[in-house]
């Protein structure tokens, strides 16, 4: 499954610089004035995974195909975006197409790069953007409520219940709550799925700061600074540093990261966090021809995982050969793994786990 993340934020917070670094391109124009990004820039990035590399080596695969993630650099939003300010409506439409939102807030001071509000205030940056997204969702809800009100006059119990759901969501969002923070049942989420609410999408907060500030960064303290948000959704990044790392070798990057007490690059951190936020895992298919990573939702069955490769695989699913990636690598290949008893057969009820290496048996 393709994962698409929209990079949003106020103008001049470093979105395009971050995008260029993440996608290792110069596709996004980075300039010191609002709306230098008019149309969204799209970059497809390979998901780094050392498990894929090791499997490809042990099976002597001709091809290695990593999972990919799509980043969309969306133009800077401003106050009034929900009513079209700064071409806001056009940009909000781009967000609707994304699976998750990477919200970039600015925590760097540079007199050569203007801030649209004249001050560095990450909490205010966050609140302005989220207010615009909430207002846009409220407009969507009001339009649907008008239609649902007319439909409910028929006396149909289901239509009256649907109207009540819409009104409940609207009333709670009018208090400044994102739809993603509301207590909504799974069934009700299905009911409102066609609304494509912006604020029901998972949010990740990317704090763009000077590289010196990365040392000793306190994630918990910063989560409080941003308004007591989920600490696991806070990602410190120096967009400037990430862009500079593009020109270094892997060994040099590792040395630089170590100097800043960082375990991984901003790209890796952002992707890993996105997978966790969206509840995604990876399984592999591996052999002499190719080793490939497949992205799936956590908790899906073996037939559903097979369907990611091809719908016929799911329809005709019989069973799957499964082995943990580390067992396969440690054994030195499939034959030795089978001899050690690491390979097992699983049926339709098997729930795929992260890192499974799978071979599907199916009827055509």
C-alpha positions as CSV (number, residue, x, y, z in Angstrom):
1,X,0.0,0.0,0.0
2,X,1.3,3.5,-0.9
3,X,1.7,5.8,2.1
4,X,1.3,9.5,1.5
5,X,2.3,12.1,4.0
6,X,1.5,15.8,3.5
7,X,4.0,18.3,4.9
8,X,2.1,21.4,6.2
9,X,2.9,24.5,8.1
10,X,3.0,28.3,8.0
11,X,5.1,29.9,5.3
12,X,8.9,30.0,5.9
13,X,9.0,27.3,8.6
14,X,11.3,25.1,6.5
15,X,8.8,22.8,4.8
16,X,10.4,22.9,1.4
17,X,13.9,22.7,2.8
18,X,12.9,19.6,4.7
19,X,11.2,18.1,1.6
20,X,14.3,18.6,-0.5
21,X,16.4,16.9,2.1
22,X,14.0,14.0,2.6
23,X,13.6,13.3,-1.1
24,X,17.3,14.1,-1.8
25,X,16.2,16.5,-4.6
26,X,16.0,20.2,-5.2
27,X,12.4,19.8,-6.5
28,X,10.8,22.2,-4.1
29,X,11.8,25.9,-4.4
30,X,12.8,27.3,-1.1
31,X,12.6,31.1,-1.0
32,X,12.2,33.7,1.6
33,X,8.6,34.8,0.9
34,X,5.1,33.3,1.4
35,X,3.6,31.0,-1.2
36,X,6.9,30.2,-3.0
37,X,5.4,26.7,-3.2
38,X,2.2,27.1,-5.2
39,X,1.5,23.6,-6.4
40,X,2.4,20.6,-4.2
41,X,5.7,19.0,-4.8
42,X,5.6,15.2,-4.6
43,X,8.6,13.0,-3.8
44,X,8.7,9.2,-3.5
45,X,11.3,8.0,-0.9
46,X,12.6,4.5,-0.3
47,X,11.9,3.3,3.2
48,X,15.3,2.3,4.7
49,X,15.2,-1.1,6.2
50,X,18.4,-3.1,7.1
51,X,16.3,-6.3,7.3
52,X,15.6,-6.0,3.5
53,X,19.4,-5.6,2.9
54,X,20.3,-8.7,4.9
55,X,17.6,-10.8,3.3
56,X,18.8,-9.8,-0.2
57,X,22.3,-10.8,0.7
58,X,21.5,-14.2,2.3
59,X,19.3,-15.1,-0.7
60,X,21.6,-13.6,-3.2
61,X,18.7,-11.7,-4.8
62,X,19.1,-10.2,-8.2
63,X,16.8,-7.3,-7.3
64,X,16.0,-5.5,-4.0
65,X,12.7,-3.6,-3.8
66,X,12.1,-1.5,-0.7
67,X,8.8,-0.1,0.4
68,X,8.2,3.5,-0.5
69,X,6.6,6.5,1.1
70,X,5.3,9.6,-0.7
71,X,5.9,13.0,0.7
72,X,3.8,16.0,-0.5
73,X,5.1,19.5,0.1
74,X,2.0,21.6,0.5
75,X,2.2,25.3,0.3
76,X,2.3,27.3,3.5
77,X,-1.1,27.9,5.0
78,X,-2.0,31.2,6.7
79,X,-4.8,32.4,8.9
80,X,-8.0,32.5,6.9
81,X,-6.9,29.6,4.7
82,X,-10.3,27.9,5.3
83,X,-12.0,30.8,3.5
84,X,-9.5,31.0,0.7
85,X,-6.9,33.3,2.1
86,X,-3.5,32.7,0.5
87,X,-5.1,30.2,-2.0
88,X,-5.9,28.2,1.1
89,X,-8.8,26.2,-0.2
90,X,-6.7,24.8,-3.0
91,X,-4.0,23.8,-0.6
92,X,-6.5,22.3,1.9
93,X,-7.7,20.1,-0.9
94,X,-4.2,18.6,-1.4
95,X,-4.2,17.7,2.3
96,X,-7.4,15.6,1.9
97,X,-5.5,13.3,-0.4
98,X,-2.9,12.4,2.2
99,X,-2.9,9.6,4.8
100,X,-1.2,11.6,7.5
101,X,0.0,15.1,8.2
102,X,3.5,16.1,9.1
103,X,3.0,19.5,10.7
104,X,6.2,21.5,10.7
105,X,6.6,24.2,13.3
106,X,9.5,26.6,13.4
107,X,11.9,26.9,16.3
108,X,14.9,28.6,14.7
109,X,15.7,32.3,14.5
110,X,17.1,33.7,11.4
111,X,16.9,37.5,10.6
112,X,17.2,36.7,6.9
113,X,14.1,34.5,6.9
114,X,10.9,36.3,7.8
115,X,8.2,34.8,10.0
116,X,4.7,35.7,8.9
117,X,3.7,36.6,12.5
118,X,6.9,38.4,13.3
119,X,7.9,36.1,16.2
120,X,9.2,32.5,16.8
121,X,6.4,30.8,18.6
122,X,6.0,27.0,17.9
123,X,2.8,26.7,19.9
124,X,1.2,29.6,18.1
125,X,2.3,28.1,14.7
126,X,0.6,24.9,15.6
127,X,-2.6,26.5,16.8
128,X,-3.0,28.7,13.7
129,X,-2.7,25.8,11.3
130,X,-4.9,23.5,13.4
131,X,-7.5,26.2,13.7
132,X,-7.7,26.5,10.0
133,X,-8.0,22.8,9.5
134,X,-10.8,22.7,12.1
135,X,-12.6,25.5,10.5
136,X,-12.4,23.8,7.1
137,X,-13.8,20.6,8.7
138,X,-16.6,22.6,10.3
139,X,-17.6,23.9,6.9
140,X,-17.7,20.4,5.6
141,X,-19.8,19.3,8.6
142,X,-22.3,22.2,8.3
143,X,-22.9,21.3,4.6
144,X,-23.6,17.7,5.4
145,X,-25.7,18.6,8.4
146,X,-28.0,20.6,6.2
147,X,-28.5,17.6,3.9
148,X,-28.8,15.2,6.8
149,X,-31.4,17.4,8.5
150,X,-33.6,17.3,5.4
151,X,-33.1,13.5,5.1
152,X,-34.0,13.0,8.8
153,X,-37.4,14.6,8.3
154,X,-38.6,11.4,6.8
155,X,-38.5,9.8,10.3
156,X,-36.0,7.1,9.3
157,X,-34.2,6.0,12.5
158,X,-30.8,5.5,10.8
159,X,-30.9,8.9,9.2
160,X,-31.9,10.6,12.5
161,X,-29.0,8.7,14.2
162,X,-26.6,9.9,11.5
163,X,-27.7,13.5,11.9
164,X,-27.1,13.2,15.7
165,X,-23.6,11.9,15.0
166,X,-22.8,14.8,12.8
167,X,-24.1,17.4,15.3
168,X,-22.2,15.7,18.1
169,X,-18.9,15.9,16.2
170,X,-19.5,19.5,15.1
171,X,-20.3,20.6,18.6
172,X,-17.1,19.1,20.0
173,X,-15.0,20.4,17.2
174,X,-16.4,23.9,17.8
175,X,-14.6,23.7,21.1
176,X,-11.3,23.6,19.3
177,X,-10.8,19.8,19.2
178,X,-9.3,17.9,16.3
179,X,-11.6,15.1,15.0
180,X,-8.7,12.7,15.7
181,X,-8.9,13.4,19.4
182,X,-12.6,12.8,19.7
183,X,-14.1,9.6,21.2
184,X,-15.6,8.2,18.0
185,X,-16.5,4.5,17.7
186,X,-15.1,2.4,14.8
187,X,-18.6,2.1,13.3
188,X,-19.1,5.9,13.5
189,X,-15.8,6.4,11.8
190,X,-16.9,4.4,8.9
191,X,-20.1,6.5,8.8
192,X,-18.2,9.7,8.4
193,X,-15.4,8.4,6.3
194,X,-16.8,10.0,3.1
195,X,-16.5,13.4,4.7
196,X,-12.7,13.2,4.4
197,X,-12.2,15.4,7.5
198,X,-8.7,17.0,7.6
199,X,-8.3,16.8,11.3
200,X,-9.2,13.1,11.6
201,X,-5.9,12.3,9.9
202,X,-3.0,11.3,12.1
203,X,-0.8,14.2,13.0
204,X,3.0,14.2,13.4
205,X,4.7,17.3,14.7
206,X,8.1,18.1,13.1
207,X,10.1,20.7,15.1
208,X,12.5,22.4,12.7
209,X,15.3,23.7,14.9
210,X,19.0,24.6,14.7
211,X,21.3,21.6,14.7
212,X,22.9,22.7,18.0
213,X,19.5,22.3,19.7
214,X,19.3,18.7,18.7
215,X,21.8,17.8,21.5
216,X,20.0,16.9,24.6
217,X,16.5,17.5,23.1
218,X,13.9,16.8,25.7
219,X,10.9,15.3,23.8
220,X,8.6,15.3,26.9
221,X,9.3,18.9,27.7
222,X,8.7,19.9,24.1
223,X,5.4,18.0,24.0
224,X,4.3,20.2,26.9
225,X,5.6,23.3,25.1
226,X,3.4,22.4,22.1
227,X,0.3,22.2,24.2
228,X,0.6,18.8,26.0
229,X,0.5,16.7,22.8
230,X,1.4,13.0,22.5
231,X,5.2,12.9,23.2
232,X,5.6,10.1,20.6
233,X,4.4,12.4,17.8
234,X,7.1,15.0,18.4
235,X,10.1,14.7,16.0
236,X,13.0,17.1,16.3
237,X,14.7,17.8,13.0
238,X,17.2,20.4,11.6
239,X,16.0,20.8,8.0
240,X,19.3,22.6,7.2
241,X,21.3,19.7,8.7
242,X,19.3,17.1,6.9
243,X,19.9,18.9,3.6
244,X,23.6,19.0,4.2
245,X,23.7,15.3,5.1
246,X,22.5,14.5,1.5
247,X,26.1,15.2,0.2
248,X,27.9,12.9,2.7
249,X,28.6,9.2,2.6
250,X,26.9,6.7,4.9
251,X,30.0,6.5,7.1
252,X,30.2,10.3,7.4
253,X,26.5,10.6,8.2
254,X,26.9,8.0,11.0
255,X,29.8,10.0,12.4
256,X,27.9,13.3,12.3
257,X,24.8,11.7,13.9
258,X,27.0,10.2,16.6
259,X,28.5,13.7,17.3
260,X,24.9,15.0,18.0
261,X,23.9,11.9,20.0
262,X,21.4,11.0,17.4
263,X,20.6,7.4,16.5
264,X,19.1,8.1,13.1
265,X,18.5,10.8,10.5
266,X,15.4,12.9,10.5
267,X,14.1,11.0,7.5
268,X,14.4,7.6,9.2
269,X,12.8,9.1,12.4
270,X,9.9,10.6,10.4
271,X,9.2,7.4,8.5
272,X,9.4,5.2,11.6
273,X,7.1,7.5,13.4
274,X,4.6,7.6,10.5
275,X,4.5,3.8,10.4
276,X,3.8,3.7,14.1
277,X,1.2,6.4,14.0
278,X,-0.7,4.8,11.1
279,X,-0.3,1.3,12.6
280,X,1.7,-0.1,9.7
281,X,4.1,-3.0,9.6
282,X,6.4,-4.6,6.9
283,X,6.5,-8.2,5.7
284,X,8.9,-9.6,3.1
285,X,9.0,-11.9,0.1
286,X,12.5,-13.1,-0.7
287,X,14.3,-15.4,-3.1
288,X,17.0,-15.5,-5.8
289,X,14.9,-13.3,-8.2
290,X,14.1,-10.5,-5.8
291,X,13.7,-9.5,-2.1
292,X,10.8,-7.1,-1.6
293,X,9.3,-5.2,1.3
294,X,5.5,-4.9,1.6
295,X,3.7,-2.4,3.7
296,X,0.4,-3.5,5.4
297,X,-1.9,-2.6,8.3
298,X,-1.0,-4.1,11.6
299,X,-3.5,-6.9,12.5
300,X,-4.4,-8.1,9.0
301,X,-4.6,-11.8,8.0
302,X,-2.3,-13.8,5.7
303,X,-4.9,-13.7,2.8
304,X,-5.3,-10.0,3.1
305,X,-1.5,-9.6,3.1
306,X,-1.3,-11.7,0.0
307,X,-3.9,-9.4,-1.6
308,X,-1.5,-6.5,-1.4
309,X,0.6,-8.3,-4.0
310,X,-2.3,-9.3,-6.2
311,X,-6.1,-9.7,-5.5
312,X,-5.9,-13.2,-7.0
313,X,-3.6,-14.2,-4.2
314,X,-6.2,-13.3,-1.6
315,X,-9.1,-14.9,-3.5
316,X,-7.3,-18.2,-4.1
317,X,-5.3,-18.3,-0.8
318,X,-4.5,-21.8,0.5
319,X,-1.7,-21.3,3.0
320,X,1.5,-19.5,3.5
321,X,5.1,-20.5,4.4
322,X,6.3,-18.2,7.1
323,X,9.6,-17.6,8.7
324,X,10.9,-14.7,10.9
325,X,13.4,-12.6,9.0
326,X,16.1,-12.9,11.6
327,X,15.8,-16.7,11.8
328,X,16.2,-16.9,8.0
329,X,19.3,-14.6,8.1
330,X,20.9,-16.4,11.1
331,X,20.3,-19.8,9.5
332,X,22.1,-18.6,6.3
333,X,19.2,-19.3,3.9
334,X,15.9,-21.0,3.4
335,X,17.2,-24.6,3.2
336,X,19.1,-24.4,6.5
337,X,16.2,-22.5,8.0
338,X,13.8,-25.4,7.2
339,X,16.3,-27.9,8.5
340,X,16.3,-26.0,11.8
341,X,12.6,-26.0,11.9
342,X,12.2,-22.3,11.6
343,X,9.8,-22.5,8.6
344,X,6.1,-23.1,9.4
345,X,2.8,-23.3,7.5
346,X,0.0,-20.9,8.4
347,X,-3.6,-20.8,7.2
348,X,-6.3,-18.2,6.6
349,X,-6.5,-17.1,10.3
350,X,-2.9,-16.2,10.7
351,X,-2.2,-12.6,11.6
352,X,0.9,-11.4,9.9
353,X,3.6,-10.0,12.1
354,X,6.2,-7.3,11.4
355,X,9.3,-8.9,9.8
356,X,7.6,-12.1,8.6
357,X,9.1,-13.5,5.4
358,X,6.2,-15.2,3.5
359,X,5.6,-17.4,0.5
360,X,2.0,-17.7,-0.5
361,X,0.3,-20.8,-1.9
362,X,-2.9,-20.1,-3.9
363,X,-5.3,-21.4,-6.6
364,X,-5.5,-19.5,-9.8
